[in-house]
Amino acid sequence: MKKKSTIHNKCFGDDGKVNGEVLQSSEANERLLAELKAAIRAGLDSGVAEMFDPIQHLEVLKVARRSR
């Protein structure tokens, strides 16, 4: 097996560490995806919005953003 360079070791660490970080990142992505799916489902299950003015809602969002 070919020996890895010093640069590889400094940038990536050992293979176990890299694999662990990839697995941790993948698990975090899966949790976020599950949360997003649940939020989408909750939105769809909530029904059609009544008396909703998208222009007024956009203005409220803009004001809230400016005040941050």
N, CA, C and O atoms as a GROMACS GRO file, in nm:
protein
  272
    1MET      N    1   0.084  -0.119   0.000
    1MET     CA    2   0.000   0.000   0.000
    1MET      C    3   0.088   0.124   0.000
    1MET      O    4   0.190   0.128   0.068
    2LYS      N    5   0.048   0.222  -0.075
    2LYS     CA    6   0.125   0.345  -0.090
    2LYS      C    7   0.115   0.429   0.037
    2LYS      O    8   0.006   0.446   0.092
    3LYS      N    9   0.228   0.481   0.084
    3LYS     CA   10   0.230   0.564   0.203
    3LYS      C   11   0.173   0.702   0.169
    3LYS      O   12   0.203   0.759   0.065
    4LYS      N   13   0.090   0.753   0.260
    4LYS     CA   14   0.030   0.884   0.239
    4LYS      C   15   0.132   0.992   0.271
    4LYS      O   16   0.218   0.974   0.357
    5SER      N   17   0.120   1.103   0.202
    5SER     CA   18   0.214   1.213   0.221
    5SER      C   19   0.187   1.285   0.352
    5SER      O   20   0.080   1.271   0.411
    6THR      N   21   0.284   1.363   0.397
    6THR     CA   22   0.269   1.445   0.517
    6THR      C   23   0.158   1.547   0.496
    6THR      O   24   0.083   1.576   0.589
    7ILE      N   25   0.148   1.601   0.376
    7ILE     CA   26   0.043   1.699   0.345
    7ILE      C   27  -0.094   1.635   0.365
    7ILE      O   28  -0.183   1.695   0.424
    8HIS      N   29  -0.111   1.513   0.316
    8HIS     CA   30  -0.238   1.442   0.333
    8HIS      C   31  -0.270   1.428   0.481
    8HIS      O   32  -0.383   1.453   0.523
    9ASN      N   33  -0.173   1.387   0.561
    9ASN     CA   34  -0.195   1.367   0.704
    9ASN      C   35  -0.231   1.498   0.773
    9ASN      O   36  -0.316   1.498   0.862
   10LYS      N   37  -0.168   1.609   0.735
   10LYS     CA   38  -0.197   1.737   0.798
   10LYS      C   39  -0.335   1.789   0.758
   10LYS      O   40  -0.406   1.847   0.840
   11CYS      N   41  -0.374   1.768   0.634
   11CYS     CA   42  -0.503   1.819   0.585
   11CYS      C   43  -0.619   1.732   0.630
   11CYS      O   44  -0.725   1.783   0.666
   12PHE      N   45  -0.600   1.603   0.628
   12PHE     CA   46  -0.712   1.512   0.647
   12PHE      C   47  -0.704   1.428   0.773
   12PHE      O   48  -0.805   1.367   0.811
   13GLY      N   49  -0.590   1.421   0.838
   13GLY     CA   50  -0.576   1.333   0.953
   13GLY      C   51  -0.577   1.189   0.908
   13GLY      O   52  -0.558   1.160   0.790
   14ASP      N   53  -0.600   1.100   1.000
   14ASP     CA   54  -0.603   0.960   0.960
   14ASP      C   55  -0.740   0.924   0.904
   14ASP      O   56  -0.837   0.998   0.920
   15ASP      N   57  -0.746   0.809   0.837
   15ASP     CA   58  -0.870   0.768   0.770
   15ASP      C   59  -0.986   0.752   0.866
   15ASP      O   60  -1.100   0.784   0.832
   16GLY      N   61  -0.959   0.703   0.988
   16GLY     CA   62  -1.066   0.685   1.086
   16GLY      C   63  -1.129   0.817   1.125
   16GLY      O   64  -1.251   0.827   1.140
   17LYS      N   65  -1.044   0.919   1.140
   17LYS     CA   66  -1.097   1.051   1.177
   17LYS      C   67  -1.181   1.108   1.063
   17LYS      O   68  -1.288   1.164   1.087
   18VAL      N   69  -1.133   1.093   0.941
   18VAL     CA   70  -1.208   1.143   0.824
   18VAL      C   71  -1.341   1.071   0.814
   18VAL      O   72  -1.444   1.135   0.795
   19ASN      N   73  -1.339   0.939   0.827
   19ASN     CA   74  -1.464   0.862   0.818
   19ASN      C   75  -1.561   0.902   0.929
   19ASN      O   76  -1.681   0.912   0.905
   20GLY      N   77  -1.509   0.926   1.049
   20GLY     CA   78  -1.594   0.966   1.160
   20GLY      C   79  -1.659   1.101   1.134
   20GLY      O   80  -1.777   1.120   1.163
   21GLU      N   81  -1.581   1.194   1.079
   21GLU     CA   82  -1.636   1.327   1.049
   21GLU      C   83  -1.741   1.320   0.939
   21GLU      O   84  -1.842   1.389   0.946
   22VAL      N   85  -1.717   1.238   0.839
   22VAL     CA   86  -1.814   1.222   0.730
   22VAL      C   87  -1.943   1.160   0.784
   22VAL      O   88  -2.052   1.203   0.748
   23LEU      N   89  -1.929   1.058   0.869
   23LEU     CA   90  -2.046   0.994   0.928
   23LEU      C   91  -2.125   1.093   1.014
   23LEU      O   92  -2.248   1.097   1.007
   24GLN      N   93  -2.055   1.171   1.094
   24GLN     CA   94  -2.120   1.269   1.180
   24GLN      C   95  -2.194   1.374   1.096
   24GLN      O   96  -2.306   1.412   1.129
   25SER      N   97  -2.131   1.419   0.990
   25SER     CA   98  -2.194   1.516   0.901
   25SER      C   99  -2.317   1.456   0.834
   25SER      O  100  -2.420   1.522   0.820
   26SER      N  101  -2.306   1.332   0.792
   26SER     CA  102  -2.418   1.264   0.727
   26SER      C  103  -2.536   1.249   0.823
   26SER      O  104  -2.650   1.270   0.784
   27GLU      N  105  -2.508   1.213   0.948
   27GLU     CA  106  -2.614   1.198   1.048
   27GLU      C  107  -2.680   1.333   1.076
   27GLU      O  108  -2.802   1.339   1.092
   28ALA      N  109  -2.601   1.440   1.081
   28ALA     CA  110  -2.657   1.573   1.103
   28ALA      C  111  -2.748   1.612   0.987
   28ALA      O  112  -2.855   1.668   1.007
   29ASN      N  113  -2.705   1.581   0.865
   29ASN     CA  114  -2.787   1.612   0.747
   29ASN      C  115  -2.917   1.534   0.749
   29ASN      O  116  -3.022   1.586   0.712
   30GLU      N  117  -2.911   1.407   0.793
   30GLU     CA  118  -3.032   1.326   0.801
   30GLU      C  119  -3.129   1.383   0.904
   30GLU      O  120  -3.250   1.383   0.880
   31ARG      N  121  -3.078   1.432   1.018
   31ARG     CA  122  -3.165   1.493   1.120
   31ARG      C  123  -3.230   1.619   1.064
   31ARG      O  124  -3.350   1.641   1.083
   32LEU      N  125  -3.152   1.702   0.996
   32LEU     CA  126  -3.208   1.825   0.938
   32LEU      C  127  -3.314   1.793   0.833
   32LEU      O  128  -3.417   1.860   0.826
   33LEU      N  129  -3.288   1.692   0.752
   33LEU     CA  130  -3.385   1.653   0.650
   33LEU      C  131  -3.514   1.603   0.714
   33LEU      O  132  -3.623   1.634   0.666
   34ALA      N  133  -3.503   1.526   0.821
   34ALA     CA  134  -3.622   1.478   0.892
   34ALA      C  135  -3.700   1.596   0.950
   34ALA      O  136  -3.823   1.597   0.944
   35GLU      N  137  -3.630   1.695   1.006
   35GLU     CA  138  -3.698   1.813   1.061
   35GLU      C  139  -3.767   1.892   0.951
   35GLU      O  140  -3.880   1.939   0.969
   36LEU      N  141  -3.701   1.906   0.836
   36LEU     CA  142  -3.761   1.977   0.724
   36LEU      C  143  -3.885   1.906   0.673
   36LEU      O  144  -3.987   1.969   0.646
   37LYS      N  145  -3.878   1.773   0.661
   37LYS     CA  146  -3.994   1.696   0.616
   37LYS      C  147  -4.110   1.711   0.714
   37LYS      O  148  -4.225   1.723   0.672
   38ALA      N  149  -4.080   1.711   0.845
   38ALA     CA  150  -4.184   1.727   0.946
   38ALA      C  151  -4.248   1.866   0.937
   38ALA      O  152  -4.369   1.880   0.952
   39ALA      N  153  -4.166   1.968   0.914
   39ALA     CA  154  -4.218   2.104   0.902
   39ALA      C  155  -4.305   2.118   0.778
   39ALA      O  156  -4.409   2.184   0.782
   40ILE      N  157  -4.263   2.058   0.670
   40ILE     CA  158  -4.343   2.063   0.546
   40ILE      C  159  -4.476   1.991   0.568
   40ILE      O  160  -4.581   2.041   0.528
   41ARG      N  161  -4.470   1.874   0.632
   41ARG     CA  162  -4.592   1.798   0.659
   41ARG      C  163  -4.687   1.879   0.749
   41ARG      O  164  -4.807   1.882   0.724
   42ALA      N  165  -4.632   1.943   0.853
   42ALA     CA  166  -4.715   2.025   0.943
   42ALA      C  167  -4.781   2.139   0.866
   42ALA      O  168  -4.897   2.171   0.890
   43GLY      N  169  -4.708   2.199   0.775
   43GLY     CA  170  -4.764   2.307   0.694
   43GLY      C  171  -4.875   2.258   0.604
   43GLY      O  172  -4.980   2.323   0.592
   44LEU      N  173  -4.853   2.144   0.540
   44LEU     CA  174  -4.956   2.089   0.452
   44LEU      C  175  -5.079   2.047   0.531
   44LEU      O  176  -5.192   2.066   0.486
   45ASP      N  177  -5.057   1.988   0.649
   45ASP     CA  178  -5.169   1.942   0.732
   45ASP      C  179  -5.248   2.056   0.794
   45ASP      O  180  -5.363   2.038   0.835
   46SER      N  181  -5.188   2.175   0.800
   46SER     CA  182  -5.256   2.287   0.864
   46SER      C  183  -5.370   2.343   0.778
   46SER      O  184  -5.453   2.419   0.827
   47GLY      N  185  -5.373   2.306   0.653
   47GLY     CA  186  -5.482   2.350   0.566
   47GLY      C  187  -5.450   2.479   0.492
   47GLY      O  188  -5.341   2.533   0.502
   48VAL      N  189  -5.549   2.525   0.419
   48VAL     CA  190  -5.536   2.645   0.338
   48VAL      C  191  -5.550   2.768   0.428
   48VAL      O  192  -5.639   2.775   0.512
   49ALA      N  193  -5.461   2.864   0.409
   49ALA     CA  194  -5.469   2.988   0.487
   49ALA      C  195  -5.588   3.070   0.441
   49ALA      O  196  -5.614   3.085   0.322
   50GLU      N  197  -5.659   3.123   0.539
   50GLU     CA  198  -5.774   3.208   0.507
   50GLU      C  199  -5.741   3.352   0.545
   50GLU      O  200  -5.673   3.377   0.644
   51MET      N  201  -5.789   3.445   0.466
   51MET     CA  202  -5.769   3.588   0.491
   51MET      C  203  -5.619   3.621   0.502
   51MET      O  204  -5.578   3.695   0.591
   52PHE      N  205  -5.542   3.566   0.413
   52PHE     CA  206  -5.398   3.589   0.412
   52PHE      C  207  -5.364   3.687   0.303
   52PHE      O  208  -5.399   3.666   0.187
   53ASP      N  209  -5.295   3.795   0.339
   53ASP     CA  210  -5.253   3.895   0.242
   53ASP      C  211  -5.101   3.883   0.226
   53ASP      O  212  -5.026   3.926   0.314
   54PRO      N  213  -5.054   3.826   0.116
   54PRO     CA  214  -4.910   3.805   0.100
   54PRO      C  215  -4.830   3.935   0.096
   54PRO      O  216  -4.716   3.938   0.142
   55ILE      N  217  -4.887   4.043   0.044
   55ILE     CA  218  -4.817   4.172   0.038
   55ILE      C  219  -4.795   4.225   0.179
   55ILE      O  220  -4.686   4.269   0.214
   56GLN      N  221  -4.901   4.221   0.260
   56GLN     CA  222  -4.890   4.267   0.398
   56GLN      C  223  -4.792   4.181   0.476
   56GLN      O  224  -4.712   4.233   0.555
   57HIS      N  225  -4.796   4.051   0.456
   57HIS     CA  226  -4.705   3.960   0.525
   57HIS      C  227  -4.560   3.990   0.488
   57HIS      O  228  -4.472   3.987   0.574
   58LEU      N  229  -4.535   4.017   0.361
   58LEU     CA  230  -4.400   4.050   0.316
   58LEU      C  231  -4.350   4.178   0.383
   58LEU      O  232  -4.233   4.187   0.422
   59GLU      N  233  -4.437   4.275   0.397
   59GLU     CA  234  -4.399   4.400   0.464
   59GLU      C  235  -4.363   4.375   0.611
   59GLU      O  236  -4.267   4.432   0.662
   60VAL      N  237  -4.439   4.290   0.677
   60VAL     CA  238  -4.410   4.256   0.817
   60VAL      C  239  -4.272   4.189   0.827
   60VAL      O  240  -4.195   4.219   0.917
   61LEU      N  241  -4.242   4.099   0.733
   61LEU     CA  242  -4.112   4.032   0.733
   61LEU      C  243  -3.999   4.132   0.709
   61LEU      O  244  -3.893   4.123   0.772
   62LYS      N  245  -4.021   4.226   0.618
   62LYS     CA  246  -3.919   4.327   0.589
   62LYS      C  247  -3.890   4.415   0.711
   62LYS      O  248  -3.774   4.443   0.742
   63VAL      N  249  -3.995   4.456   0.779
   63VAL     CA  250  -3.978   4.540   0.900
   63VAL      C  251  -3.903   4.461   1.006
   63VAL      O  252  -3.813   4.514   1.070
   64ALA      N  253  -3.939   4.337   1.026
   64ALA     CA  254  -3.871   4.254   1.126
   64ALA      C  255  -3.724   4.236   1.091
   64ALA      O  256  -3.638   4.236   1.180
   65ARG      N  257  -3.694   4.221   0.964
   65ARG     CA  258  -3.554   4.203   0.923
   65ARG      C  259  -3.474   4.330   0.945
   65ARG      O  260  -3.358   4.325   0.988
   66ARG      N  261  -3.535   4.445   0.916
   66ARG     CA  262  -3.465   4.574   0.934
   66ARG      C  263  -3.435   4.600   1.081
   66ARG      O  264  -3.334   4.663   1.114
   67SER      N  265  -3.522   4.552   1.170
   67SER     CA  266  -3.503   4.580   1.312
   67SER      C  267  -3.401   4.488   1.379
   67SER      O  268  -3.372   4.506   1.497
   68ARG      N  269  -3.348   4.393   1.308
   68ARG     CA  270  -3.246   4.303   1.366
   68ARG      C  271  -3.115   4.371   1.377
   68ARG      O  272  -3.018   4.311   1.424
   0.00000   0.00000   0.00000
